[in-house]
Amino acid sequence: MALSFQDFADQLSRCAQSDEEAVAFMEAFARVRLEVITKALTAPLDAVAAETEELIAPDWSDNDLLAESGIRRDDLAGVNDPEKRYLHIEVAVARRKSVISVFLDMTGLSDKQRGDLFPLLSTERREAERSAIAREVQRLNRHLDWIRSRGVQPEAFLAYHRNLGIHGASQNAGGAVGGMGAALAFMDALDEISPGCIDTINGAPPFAPPGRSPEEIAEYLFAGSEKEREAKRIRILALTNGRFVVFSSDPDVSIFMPLSLPMSATSASKGKGRPKVVTYTSSAEAALALYNKVRQQSAARRQSLHEFAVGEVKTATDPSNLHERLALGSRETKIEVNCDRFLLMALLTKDLIEGGSGKRSGRTPLQNRDTVRFSDVFNLHFAWGWDGARKRHPEHWEAFKARLKDWCGL
């Protein structure tokens, strides 16, 4: 059931957050990221130190090897630990990835720049000729000396790259927490629409964090071993009517029914020329495997499953990047997926929806033809509702449930 233009406009108008709600949401997510950052910054640098010590003890007295490495004898005068100052050709030829990575980090270059300037050292290709590797080693060591000539020790870039990694990890943490918040919103809505309609979650009994706020979800998600953390992710909901809700990426959410699916465990003998038979322990696992196999191929999806809706969950909390979020949400058009496409956004102020005022009046609001690719837009904050937003905005919550009821055939 497609929405009329007026219905869509009414739906969108209900998404607007007050300034107080927007600040509360931004603050909650800022604390999630800062918690990740502060824990990482206080962690010791033992891992980096261990990598620099994992050496193969090359011969630093061999002048021919030094020349091949682009190192002059004078460069080593008064140096007690040359293996921590320069990359030796023998280390590079041995393809000691952990050591080479440290030296690449010391260059201060981005991953892309390192790949362009040092393609052999940046990969594990072993078929490269020694002379080609030597040229990159020489260039790298000259680059390190150039940095030192500017009064900077290349080792300082180890902390710089570590901090870049921390920054990226904090962004990923925010996305993971937002994804869990969206999944919980779907589960709550489905339970209200039709109690008991969720048959299985990830093929296991239902589970959820003890609290629903971003900070409580973050504490729940990131506690325990890597295996335990991975097990906490909600990947798929199997409904009793044969439809499935998958939480993955690109798109973030998909509601579909497989055209055919092995519903129980199967096995077959292996023989020459015979295809391998995949064994599934539940319909949820089978559906997830099917979806992951075809999700990036629109034609294959149409041959394997019928999609009722796909959606993007955007957790960005910067009010100024509306158009970036719209662009990220348009990797596939409505025509390509051949079904409803919705947007579940973390920050939707009245200014973003209806347009700015004063100096910002020139900004194109969300109520424009750029959104024609979306059948529905919802506010993640209101749907998540950890702070009572569902009760403060009951019409938004009811609109979300009404669309979900249609997509899930309930």
C-alpha positions as CSV (number, residue, x, y, z in Angstrom):
1,M,0.0,0.0,0.0
2,A,1.8,3.1,-1.3
3,L,1.5,6.3,0.6
4,S,-0.1,9.4,-1.1
5,F,2.0,12.5,-1.3
6,Q,-0.1,14.1,1.5
7,D,0.3,11.0,3.7
8,F,4.1,11.2,3.2
9,A,4.1,14.9,4.0
10,D,2.1,14.3,7.2
11,Q,4.4,11.4,8.1
12,L,7.4,13.5,7.6
13,S,6.0,16.4,9.7
14,R,5.7,14.1,12.7
15,C,9.4,13.3,12.6
16,A,10.6,16.7,13.8
17,Q,12.5,16.7,17.0
18,S,12.4,19.7,19.4
19,D,15.8,21.4,20.1
20,E,15.8,19.7,23.5
21,E,15.2,16.2,22.0
22,A,17.9,16.8,19.4
23,V,20.4,17.8,22.0
24,A,19.5,14.9,24.2
25,F,20.0,12.4,21.4
26,M,23.3,14.0,20.3
27,E,24.6,14.0,23.9
28,A,23.7,10.3,24.3
29,F,25.6,9.3,21.2
30,A,28.5,11.6,22.0
31,R,28.9,9.7,25.3
32,V,28.9,6.3,23.5
33,R,31.7,7.4,21.3
34,L,33.6,9.1,24.1
35,E,33.4,6.0,26.2
36,V,35.1,4.0,23.4
37,I,37.7,6.7,22.9
38,T,38.6,7.1,26.6
39,K,39.0,3.4,27.1
40,A,41.2,3.1,24.0
41,L,43.4,6.1,24.9
42,T,44.1,4.7,28.4
43,A,45.1,1.3,27.0
44,P,48.9,0.6,27.0
45,L,50.9,0.7,23.7
46,D,52.1,-2.9,24.3
47,A,50.8,-4.1,21.0
48,V,52.8,-1.5,19.1
49,A,55.9,-2.1,21.1
50,A,55.6,-5.9,20.5
51,E,55.3,-5.3,16.7
52,T,58.5,-3.2,16.6
53,E,60.4,-6.0,18.5
54,E,59.3,-8.8,16.1
55,L,62.5,-8.7,13.9
56,I,64.6,-11.1,12.1
57,A,68.0,-9.7,13.2
58,P,69.3,-8.6,9.8
59,D,73.0,-7.9,9.3
60,W,73.5,-4.2,9.8
61,S,77.2,-4.5,9.1
62,D,76.9,-5.6,5.5
63,N,77.5,-2.5,3.4
64,D,75.9,-4.1,0.3
65,L,72.7,-4.8,2.2
66,L,72.7,-1.2,3.6
67,A,73.1,0.2,0.1
68,E,70.3,-2.0,-1.1
69,S,68.2,-0.6,1.7
70,G,69.0,3.0,0.8
71,I,71.0,3.5,4.1
72,R,74.4,5.1,4.3
73,R,77.0,3.9,6.9
74,D,77.0,7.5,8.3
75,D,73.3,7.2,8.9
76,L,73.9,4.6,11.6
77,A,76.6,6.6,13.5
78,G,75.7,6.6,17.1
79,V,72.4,4.7,16.5
80,N,72.0,1.9,19.1
81,D,68.8,0.4,17.6
82,P,69.0,0.7,13.8
83,E,66.2,-1.9,13.4
84,K,63.8,0.7,14.9
85,R,65.0,3.5,12.8
86,Y,65.1,2.0,9.3
87,L,63.5,-0.8,7.4
88,H,66.1,-3.3,6.3
89,I,65.9,-5.0,2.9
90,E,66.0,-8.4,4.5
91,V,63.0,-7.7,6.6
92,A,61.1,-6.4,3.6
93,V,62.0,-9.5,1.5
94,A,61.0,-11.8,4.3
95,R,57.5,-10.1,4.1
96,R,57.3,-9.6,7.9
97,K,54.0,-7.8,7.7
98,S,53.8,-6.7,11.4
99,V,57.2,-5.0,11.2
100,I,56.6,-3.5,7.7
101,S,53.2,-2.1,8.9
102,V,55.0,-0.3,11.8
103,F,57.4,1.4,9.3
104,L,54.5,2.3,7.0
105,D,52.7,3.9,9.9
106,M,55.8,5.9,10.7
107,T,55.6,7.5,7.3
108,G,52.6,9.5,8.4
109,L,50.9,8.7,5.1
110,S,47.2,7.7,4.7
111,D,46.3,4.1,3.7
112,K,45.6,5.3,0.2
113,Q,48.9,7.2,-0.1
114,R,50.9,4.2,1.2
115,G,49.2,2.0,-1.3
116,D,50.1,4.3,-4.1
117,L,53.7,5.1,-3.0
118,F,54.6,1.6,-1.6
119,P,52.3,-0.9,-3.4
120,L,54.6,-3.9,-2.7
121,L,55.2,-3.1,0.9
122,S,51.5,-2.5,1.5
123,T,50.5,-5.9,0.3
124,E,51.6,-9.5,0.9
125,R,52.4,-10.2,-2.7
126,R,55.4,-12.6,-2.7
127,E,56.0,-12.8,-6.4
128,A,57.7,-9.3,-6.6
129,E,61.3,-9.1,-7.6
130,R,63.8,-8.2,-4.9
131,S,65.0,-5.2,-6.9
132,A,61.4,-3.8,-7.0
133,I,61.1,-4.3,-3.2
134,A,64.5,-2.6,-2.7
135,R,63.4,0.5,-4.6
136,E,60.4,0.8,-2.3
137,V,62.5,0.2,0.8
138,Q,65.0,2.9,-0.3
139,R,62.1,5.4,-1.0
140,L,60.6,4.6,2.4
141,N,63.9,5.1,4.3
142,R,64.5,8.4,2.5
143,H,61.0,9.5,3.4
144,L,61.7,8.7,7.1
145,D,64.9,10.8,7.0
146,W,63.0,13.6,5.3
147,I,60.6,13.6,8.3
148,R,63.5,13.7,10.7
149,S,65.0,16.7,8.8
150,R,61.8,18.6,9.7
151,G,62.4,18.1,13.4
152,V,59.8,15.3,13.9
153,Q,60.5,11.8,14.9
154,P,58.6,9.3,12.7
155,E,57.7,7.3,15.8
156,A,55.3,10.1,16.6
157,F,53.1,8.9,13.8
158,L,52.5,5.6,15.5
159,A,50.3,7.3,18.1
160,Y,48.7,9.4,15.3
161,H,47.6,6.3,13.4
162,R,46.5,4.6,16.6
163,N,44.3,7.6,17.3
164,L,42.9,7.5,13.8
165,G,42.0,3.9,14.5
166,I,40.4,4.9,17.7
167,H,38.4,7.6,15.9
168,G,37.1,5.0,13.3
169,A,36.3,2.5,16.1
170,S,34.2,5.1,17.9
171,Q,32.2,5.8,14.8
172,N,31.7,2.0,14.3
173,A,30.5,1.8,17.9
174,G,27.9,4.5,17.3
175,G,26.7,2.7,14.2
176,A,26.4,-0.6,16.1
177,V,24.5,0.9,19.0
178,G,22.1,2.7,16.5
179,G,21.6,-0.6,14.7
180,M,20.7,-2.3,17.9
181,G,18.3,0.5,18.8
182,A,16.6,0.1,15.4
183,A,16.3,-3.6,15.8
184,L,14.8,-3.2,19.3
185,A,12.3,-0.7,17.8
186,F,11.2,-3.3,15.2
187,M,10.9,-6.0,17.8
188,D,8.8,-3.9,20.1
189,A,6.6,-2.7,17.2
190,L,6.0,-6.3,16.0
191,D,5.1,-7.5,19.5
192,E,2.5,-4.7,19.8
193,I,1.1,-5.3,16.3
194,S,0.8,-9.1,16.7
195,P,2.1,-10.6,20.0
196,G,4.0,-13.8,19.3
197,C,4.5,-13.1,15.6
198,I,8.3,-13.3,16.1
199,D,9.2,-17.0,15.8
200,T,12.9,-16.9,16.3
201,I,15.7,-14.3,16.6
202,N,19.0,-15.4,15.1
203,G,17.8,-18.9,15.6
204,A,18.0,-18.6,19.4
205,P,15.7,-17.5,22.2
206,P,15.0,-13.8,22.3
207,F,17.5,-11.7,24.2
208,A,18.0,-8.0,24.7
209,P,20.1,-5.6,26.8
210,P,18.8,-4.8,30.3
211,G,18.4,-1.2,29.4
212,R,17.5,0.7,26.2
213,S,19.5,3.9,26.3
214,P,22.5,4.2,23.9
215,E,24.9,4.0,26.9
216,E,23.3,0.9,28.3
217,I,23.2,-0.8,24.9
218,A,26.9,0.1,24.3
219,E,27.8,-1.4,27.7
220,Y,25.9,-4.5,26.8
221,L,27.2,-4.8,23.2
222,F,30.9,-4.3,23.9
223,A,31.3,-6.4,27.1
224,G,32.9,-9.9,26.9
225,S,35.0,-11.7,24.4
226,E,34.8,-11.0,20.6
227,K,32.8,-14.2,20.2
228,E,30.4,-13.1,22.9
229,R,30.0,-9.6,21.5
230,E,29.3,-11.1,18.0
231,A,26.6,-13.3,19.4
232,K,24.7,-10.3,20.8
233,R,24.1,-8.8,17.4
234,I,20.5,-9.1,16.1
235,R,20.8,-10.2,12.5
236,I,17.4,-11.7,11.6
237,L,13.9,-12.0,12.9
238,A,11.9,-15.0,11.6
239,L,8.1,-14.3,11.7
240,T,5.5,-17.0,12.0
241,N,3.9,-16.2,8.7
242,G,7.1,-17.0,6.7
243,R,8.5,-13.5,6.4
244,F,11.9,-12.3,7.6
245,V,13.4,-9.1,8.8
246,V,17.2,-8.9,8.3
247,F,19.5,-6.4,9.9
248,S,22.7,-6.3,7.8
249,S,24.2,-3.4,5.9
250,D,23.6,-1.9,2.5
251,P,20.7,-1.9,3.0
252,D,20.5,-1.9,6.8
253,V,17.1,-3.5,7.0
254,S,15.2,-5.8,4.6
255,I,11.8,-7.3,5.0
256,F,11.3,-10.2,2.6
257,M,9.9,-13.7,1.9
258,P,12.1,-16.3,0.2
259,L,10.7,-17.7,-3.0
260,S,12.2,-21.1,-2.0
261,L,14.1,-22.1,1.1
262,P,15.3,-25.3,2.7
263,M,13.4,-25.3,5.9
264,S,15.2,-28.1,7.7
265,A,18.7,-29.6,7.9
266,T,19.9,-31.4,4.8
267,S,22.9,-33.5,3.9
268,A,24.3,-35.1,0.8
269,S,27.3,-37.2,-0.2
270,K,30.1,-35.3,-2.0
271,G,31.0,-36.5,-5.4
272,K,32.9,-35.3,-8.5
273,G,30.9,-32.7,-10.2
274,R,28.2,-32.5,-7.6
275,P,27.5,-29.2,-5.9
276,K,28.1,-28.8,-2.2
277,V,24.9,-29.1,-0.2
278,V,24.6,-26.4,2.6
279,T,23.1,-27.6,5.8
280,Y,20.9,-25.3,7.8
281,T,19.6,-25.8,11.3
282,S,16.8,-23.4,11.1
283,S,14.7,-21.4,8.6
284,A,16.2,-18.2,10.0
285,E,19.7,-19.3,9.3
286,A,18.7,-20.5,5.8
287,A,17.0,-17.2,5.0
288,L,20.0,-15.2,6.3
289,A,22.4,-17.2,4.2
290,L,20.2,-16.8,1.1
291,Y,19.9,-13.0,1.7
292,N,23.6,-12.5,2.2
293,K,24.3,-14.5,-1.0
294,V,22.1,-12.2,-3.2
295,R,21.8,-8.9,-1.3
296,Q,24.2,-7.0,-3.5
297,Q,22.8,-8.3,-6.8
298,S,19.4,-6.8,-7.5
299,A,18.6,-9.2,-10.3
300,A,19.6,-12.3,-8.2
301,R,17.4,-11.0,-5.4
302,R,14.4,-10.8,-7.6
303,Q,15.0,-14.4,-8.6
304,S,15.4,-15.6,-5.0
305,L,13.1,-13.6,-2.8
306,H,10.3,-11.1,-2.7
307,E,11.1,-7.9,-0.8
308,F,8.4,-5.8,0.7
309,A,10.7,-3.0,2.0
310,V,14.3,-2.1,2.5
311,G,15.6,0.6,4.7
312,E,18.6,2.6,5.8
313,V,19.4,3.5,9.5
314,K,21.4,6.7,9.8
315,T,22.9,7.4,13.2
316,A,24.8,10.6,12.2
317,T,24.1,13.4,14.6
318,D,25.5,16.4,12.7
319,P,22.6,18.7,11.8
320,S,24.6,20.1,8.9
321,N,25.1,16.9,6.8
322,L,21.5,16.3,5.7
323,H,22.5,15.9,2.1
324,E,25.3,13.5,2.9
325,R,22.8,11.3,4.7
326,L,20.4,11.5,1.8
327,A,23.2,10.4,-0.6
328,L,24.2,7.5,1.6
329,G,20.6,6.4,1.7
330,S,20.3,6.3,-2.0
331,R,22.7,3.5,-2.9
332,E,19.8,1.7,-4.6
333,T,16.7,3.5,-5.9
334,K,13.2,2.4,-5.4
335,I,13.0,1.1,-8.9
336,E,16.1,-1.1,-8.5
337,V,14.8,-2.8,-5.3
338,N,11.3,-2.8,-6.7
339,C,9.7,-2.3,-3.3
340,D,9.2,0.4,-0.6
341,R,12.3,2.0,0.6
342,F,12.4,3.8,4.0
343,L,14.8,6.0,5.9
344,L,15.2,5.7,9.7
345,M,17.2,8.8,10.7
346,A,18.7,9.7,14.1
347,L,18.4,13.5,13.8
348,L,15.4,15.2,12.2
349,T,14.9,18.7,13.5
350,K,12.1,21.0,12.2
351,D,14.8,23.0,10.4
352,L,16.0,19.9,8.5
353,I,12.5,18.9,7.5
354,E,11.0,22.3,6.6
355,G,14.1,24.4,5.7
356,G,16.2,26.9,7.6
357,S,15.7,30.5,8.4
358,G,17.9,33.6,8.3
359,K,21.4,32.8,7.0
360,R,20.5,29.2,6.6
361,S,17.3,29.7,4.6
362,G,19.0,28.6,1.4
363,R,19.3,25.1,2.5
364,T,17.0,22.6,0.7
365,P,14.9,20.9,3.3
366,L,13.9,17.2,3.5
367,Q,10.5,18.1,2.0
368,N,11.8,18.1,-1.6
369,R,12.0,15.8,-4.6
370,D,15.4,14.5,-3.4
371,T,13.4,12.2,-1.1
372,V,11.2,10.8,-3.8
373,R,13.3,7.6,-3.7
374,F,11.9,7.0,-0.2
375,S,8.4,5.8,0.5
376,D,8.7,6.5,4.2
377,V,10.9,8.5,6.6
378,F,11.0,7.9,10.4
379,N,12.8,9.3,13.3
380,L,15.1,6.7,14.9
381,H,14.9,8.6,18.3
382,F,11.1,8.4,18.4
383,A,11.0,4.8,17.2
384,W,13.7,3.7,19.6
385,G,11.9,5.4,22.5
386,W,14.3,4.7,25.4
387,D,13.4,8.1,27.0
388,G,9.7,8.0,26.5
389,A,9.7,9.4,22.9
390,R,7.1,6.9,21.8
391,K,4.6,8.3,24.3
392,R,5.6,11.9,23.5
393,H,5.0,11.2,19.8
394,P,2.3,8.5,19.7
395,E,1.2,9.4,16.1
396,H,4.8,8.8,14.9
397,W,4.9,5.5,16.7
398,E,1.5,4.4,15.3
399,A,2.6,5.4,11.8
400,F,5.8,3.3,12.1
401,K,3.7,0.3,13.3
402,A,1.1,0.7,10.5
403,R,3.8,0.6,7.8
404,L,5.6,-2.3,9.5
405,K,2.3,-4.2,9.7
406,D,1.8,-3.8,6.0
407,W,5.3,-4.8,5.1
408,C,5.3,-7.8,7.3
409,G,1.8,-9.0,6.3
410,L,0.4,-9.0,9.8
